[in-house]
Amino acid sequence: GVPDNYPIADSRIWIVVGGLESGGILVRRGQDLDSPRMPYRLVTGATIEEIEIQGNRLKYRRLHGDGPDVGWVSLRTDSGKALILTLDGDDDEQVDA
């Protein structure tokens, strides 16, 4: 069998780059920004597997790092700063140093 945290073929892997000051990024149970928050955050540096993208929202499954196993996170903040980036480097934006 395939281990639980093994990525599905063709799905993109993302790494959490935001939330350094706050202990990670906010995770919600649903796509909607009004949906309930998870009790803990997805830590900076965690890797997640993309399940679905809707606008600025990404549904993920956690691969490595602490945080909720599944949930919805924002791709970027209201000010446009990236919270997560694709691991394979096909994102044309660079992380702010």
PyMOL commands that set and color helices and strands:
alter all, ss='L'
color gray80, all
select strands_A, chain A and resi 13-16+47-54+57-64+70-74+84-86
alter strands_A, ss='S'
color yellow, strands_A
deselect
rebuild
show_as cartoon
